[in-house]
Amino acid sequence: MNDISTVTVLGTGVLGSQIAFQTAFRGFAVTAYDINEEALESARERFELLAQRYQKDGVEGADEETTRAAIDRLTLTADLGDSVREADLVIEAIPELISLKRDTYERLGELAPERTIFATNSSTLLPSELKDFTGRPEKFLALHFANEVWRFNIAEVMGTADTDPAVFDQVVSFAGAIGMVPIPLHKEKAGYVLNSLLVPLLHAGYALAAGGYSEPEDIDKVWRISTGAPMGPFQITDIIGLRTPYNVLSEKDGEALQLAEWLKTNYIDKGKLGAASGEGFYTYS
């Protein structure tokens, strides 16, 4: 049985705003936190665009009334203590920098009620790398979403050896309640299921393009035609946003670090951040 009713999402970037909006759309009271008013203003714009996108994409039950009701259920704040004061569940969706996440969890552990469950949406860090900083390892686990949550609606749930099984089951139930298809993982795996499959594909695509072997458009074309997949690695990256793979690659060495520099020099430094910015490997209206 799911008894989570009040949810806080930390981080209102591309994916954090989607998690917050989807949760509110499914009837939950949601507080969206970010570090300053400028970030929150960007979040307000994202929520309005998501309301339009849900209607355009024909999400079940999405119309002007229901998407406006979702926005009305969203509270935005730049005060971390206020954001978690009443939270049953906190979903962390801040940048993939371990030092930032650790600092955030140390603060959360002091600010949130004892009952509050903490969930990280990290794509690259194992929850066991963060659990000791939460002050409540038995109430901490990973809840991982794919970008464009209303379309690619899986939610991977992965605990640690310390996660209370009842908490794990509660979060699985919550994922279903917000319209996701829960994918429980029985033990920790870097990359979960999705990224264990996806990341090698993306990196192989980057290496082919960065090495001058083929153009991104042609690499995508090969993958789509040969496998029947709807998108190739560069189209997928544009949806994810280029900063996320850049951050992940930057924390590695060897070829990965070279690929990070290639992304930065040729795309990120030129403002080509992906579909959300209007241009990445492709141009978007």
C-alpha positions in Angstrom: 0.0 0.0 0.0 1.3 3.5 -0.9 0.9 6.1 1.8 3.1 8.7 0.2 1.1 11.9 -0.3 3.5 14.8 -0.2 6.6 14.8 -2.4 9.5 17.1 -2.8 11.7 17.2 -5.9 15.2 18.7 -5.5 16.4 20.2 -8.7 14.2 21.7 -11.5 16.4 21.0 -14.5 15.1 19.1 -17.5 14.4 15.8 -15.7 13.7 17.2 -12.2 10.9 19.4 -13.6 9.5 16.4 -15.5 9.4 14.3 -12.3 7.7 17.1 -10.4 5.1 17.8 -13.1 4.3 14.1 -13.6 3.9 13.6 -9.9 1.6 16.6 -9.6 -0.3 15.5 -12.7 -1.1 12.3 -11.0 -2.6 14.1 -8.0 0.2 14.5 -5.5 1.1 17.7 -3.7 4.6 18.5 -4.9 7.2 21.0 -3.8 9.9 21.8 -6.3 13.2 23.1 -4.9 16.1 24.9 -6.6 18.9 27.1 -5.5 17.6 30.6 -6.4 14.7 32.5 -8.0 16.3 32.5 -11.4 16.3 28.7 -11.5 12.7 28.7 -10.2 11.6 31.1 -12.9 13.1 28.7 -15.5 11.2 25.9 -13.8 7.9 27.8 -14.1 8.5 28.1 -17.8 9.3 24.4 -18.0 6.1 23.5 -16.2 4.0 25.6 -18.6 5.7 23.9 -21.6 5.2 20.5 -20.1 1.5 21.3 -19.7 1.4 22.0 -23.4 3.4 19.0 -24.3 1.2 16.6 -22.4 -1.8 17.9 -24.3 0.0 17.8 -27.6 1.3 14.3 -27.1 -2.1 13.0 -26.1 -1.2 11.9 -22.6 -4.2 10.1 -21.2 -6.4 12.6 -19.2 -4.3 15.6 -20.3 -6.3 18.7 -21.2 -6.3 22.4 -20.3 -8.1 21.7 -17.0 -6.0 18.8 -15.7 -2.7 20.2 -16.7 -3.6 23.5 -15.0 -4.6 21.6 -11.9 -1.1 19.9 -12.0 0.6 23.3 -12.0 -1.6 24.4 -9.2 -0.4 21.5 -7.1 3.2 22.6 -7.5 4.9 24.8 -4.9 8.3 26.3 -5.8 10.8 27.4 -3.2 14.5 28.2 -2.9 14.5 27.3 0.9 15.7 23.8 1.4 14.2 23.5 4.9 10.8 24.7 3.8 10.8 22.4 0.9 11.2 19.2 2.9 9.3 20.2 6.1 6.2 18.1 5.3 7.7 15.7 2.8 6.9 12.0 2.8 9.3 11.4 0.0 12.2 13.5 -1.4 13.4 12.8 -4.9 16.8 14.2 -5.6 17.5 15.2 -9.2 20.5 17.6 -8.8 23.6 17.5 -11.0 25.7 14.3 -11.2 28.5 15.6 -8.9 29.1 13.4 -5.9 30.4 16.2 -3.7 27.2 18.2 -4.4 25.0 15.3 -3.7 26.8 14.4 -0.4 26.6 17.9 0.9 22.9 18.0 0.0 22.1 14.8 1.8 24.0 15.9 4.9 21.7 19.0 5.0 18.6 17.0 4.2 19.3 14.5 7.0 19.1 17.4 9.5 16.1 19.2 8.0 13.6 16.5 6.9 11.3 14.7 9.3 12.4 11.2 10.5 9.6 9.6 8.5 10.8 11.1 5.2 12.2 8.7 2.5 15.1 9.9 0.4 15.5 8.8 -3.2 18.2 9.7 -5.7 17.6 9.9 -9.4 21.3 9.6 -10.1 22.1 7.8 -13.3 25.8 7.1 -12.5 26.2 6.9 -8.7 25.3 3.9 -6.7 23.0 4.6 -3.7 25.6 2.9 -1.4 28.0 5.7 -2.3 25.6 8.2 -0.7 23.8 6.3 2.0 26.1 7.2 4.9 25.5 10.9 4.2 21.8 10.7 4.6 21.6 9.9 8.3 18.9 7.3 7.4 20.3 4.6 5.2 17.3 2.4 5.9 15.1 5.0 4.2 17.3 5.7 1.3 17.3 4.2 -2.2 17.5 5.1 -5.9 14.4 5.9 -8.0 15.6 6.4 -11.6 13.6 7.9 -14.4 14.2 8.2 -18.1 13.9 11.5 -19.8 10.5 12.4 -21.2 8.9 10.6 -18.3 5.4 10.8 -19.8 6.5 8.8 -22.9 9.3 6.6 -21.6 7.6 5.8 -18.3 9.8 3.4 -16.5 11.1 4.0 -13.0 13.9 1.8 -11.8 14.0 1.2 -8.1 17.3 0.1 -6.5 18.1 -0.1 -2.8 21.2 -0.9 -0.8 21.9 -3.7 1.7 20.6 -1.2 4.3 17.3 -0.3 2.6 14.3 -1.4 4.6 12.3 -3.8 2.3 9.1 -2.1 3.4 10.5 1.3 2.2 11.5 -0.4 -1.1 8.0 -1.7 -1.6 6.5 1.6 -0.7 8.5 3.4 -3.4 7.7 0.7 -6.0 4.0 1.4 -5.2 4.5 5.1 -5.5 6.2 4.7 -8.9 3.1 2.9 -10.1 0.8 5.5 -8.6 2.4 8.3 -10.7 2.0 6.4 -13.9 5.4 4.8 -14.2 6.1 1.1 -14.8 8.3 0.1 -11.8 11.4 -1.9 -12.5 12.7 -3.3 -9.2 16.4 -4.2 -9.2 17.3 -7.0 -6.7 20.8 -5.7 -6.0 22.9 -2.7 -6.9 24.1 -2.3 -10.4 25.9 0.7 -11.8 23.8 2.1 -14.6 20.7 0.1 -13.5 19.1 -1.8 -16.4 18.5 1.2 -18.7 21.9 2.8 -18.6 23.7 -0.5 -18.6 22.3 -0.9 -22.0 22.3 2.7 -23.2 25.6 4.2 -22.0 27.8 1.9 -24.1 25.8 2.8 -27.2 26.1 6.5 -26.6 29.8 6.3 -25.9 30.4 4.2 -29.0 28.5 6.8 -31.1 30.6 9.7 -29.6 33.8 7.8 -30.3 32.9 7.2 -34.0 32.0 10.9 -34.5 34.9 12.4 -32.4 37.3 10.1 -34.2 36.1 11.4 -37.6 34.8 8.1 -38.8 31.3 9.2 -39.5 28.9 12.1 -39.0 26.4 12.0 -36.1 23.4 12.0 -38.5 24.8 9.0 -40.4 25.6 7.1 -37.2 22.0 7.6 -36.1 20.8 6.5 -39.4 22.7 3.3 -39.3 21.4 2.5 -35.8 17.7 3.3 -36.8 17.7 1.4 -40.0 19.7 -1.6 -38.8 17.8 -2.2 -35.5 14.4 -0.6 -36.1 15.0 1.7 -33.1 13.2 5.0 -33.3 16.3 7.0 -32.4 20.0 6.8 -32.7 22.6 7.7 -30.0 22.9 11.4 -30.9 19.1 11.9 -31.1 18.9 10.3 -27.7 21.7 12.5 -26.3 19.8 15.6 -27.5 16.8 14.5 -25.5 18.9 13.8 -22.4 20.8 17.0 -22.8 24.6 17.2 -23.5 25.6 18.3 -20.0 24.7 15.0 -18.4 27.0 12.8 -20.5 29.6 15.5 -20.3 29.5 15.5 -16.5 29.7 11.7 -16.4 32.6 11.5 -18.9 34.5 14.3 -17.1 34.8 12.2 -14.0 36.6 9.4 -15.9 39.9 9.3 -17.7 41.4 8.1 -20.9 39.1 8.0 -23.9 36.1 9.1 -21.8 37.9 12.4 -20.8 38.8 13.0 -24.5 35.1 12.5 -25.5 34.0 14.9 -22.7 36.4 17.6 -24.2 35.0 16.9 -27.7 31.4 17.5 -26.4 32.5 20.6 -24.6 34.5 22.2 -27.4 32.2 21.4 -30.3 28.8 21.7 -28.8 28.4 22.8 -25.1 30.7 25.8 -25.5 28.7 26.9 -28.5 25.4 26.7 -26.6 24.4 23.5 -28.3 23.0 21.7 -25.2 20.3 19.5 -26.7 16.7 19.7 -27.6 15.7 21.8 -24.6 18.0 24.6 -25.7 16.8 24.4 -29.4 20.0 22.9 -30.7 22.4 20.0 -29.9 23.5 17.6 -32.6 20.3 18.6 -34.4 18.3 21.9 -34.6 14.8 22.1 -33.0 12.0 24.6 -33.4 
